[in-house]
Amino acid sequence: GDVSLAFWRYWQASGGMQWLHEVAWPVLRGVAAYFASEVATTSVGSLAIRDVIDVDESSGYVDNSAYTNAVAKLALRHAVKAASLIHRAEDVDANWTRIAQGLPIPFSHEKQLRLEHENGSDGTGLGVIMLQYPLGLPQELAESNHHVRRNDLIYYASRQTSTNAMYWWAVTVAWLSLGETSLAAEIVARMMQNIHGPFYTWTEGIDPGGCSNFITGAGGYLQIFWAGYGGVRLTDEALLFHMPRVPRDASSLTLRGLSYRGSRLTARITHETISLQIQSASSQAPTLFVTHTEMTSWVPLSPVFERSFPVEGTVQVATEAQMGVKDVLIKP
């Protein structure tokens, strides 16, 4: 499921239709077919993926893992859309859309939070937290709202005593997406204890035990800055910067070389604004336009000067083909 998602994210960023057809489609189709083959129908008519190892391996074999079902839903949905884009609808199983819609994400109405799997919620909860990022799925679930997303974080993070850096990056990005900068900063400071000199390598926990040179922890730490503080998200329609923020004790945050639809962008974030400028572009790159939550029009991005917007809200970058109903405003 994660492989399928990575292929789809690459297509969202590149927009390459030939690549989607020749390289990505066999993978997207294969993963979708695999998940469809693993789905069972229960005695009451609901769908289930049974006997899987959850993100929290200590839970053993479980039914309807929240994370497994979530990546399965995305894999099936992305395969269906890819087939439509490359005109291969005849290769899509008629059940894929039904399964994507019907696979459950376990939810406790009493606690108002998502369960790790059908059998309970007594583990680390990392799979549930990663529904928010990198999967971006909660916004599309019927029970999802700001309150439930907070409950997920509070419940599972409060039960976690581990210092494993592989866990806390996801919690940090999720808190930042909800605007909780103070909570995020506390976790970032705690994660710094996993870095050891003289070469600043990461270890799995605070003590130099477990895995040494733990690049999984380092990779998660980096995601805190571009996905958490930068608010960078990819969708089918746009490149987003959602509520970008500056880390604690910093005056600005600059993201360079963000590749999108054939152009490379620089994003400079201060406490008040986010400024975007084209760094370079291929000869085939389409013109990129940008808009903000508070705007009613799109303006073209430029390699000559920056476009600046308030950090409150969401900035969208898109090609003309991707843009919605807002008018295009051409101005220097």
Disulfide bonds with the S-S distance in Angstrom:
none
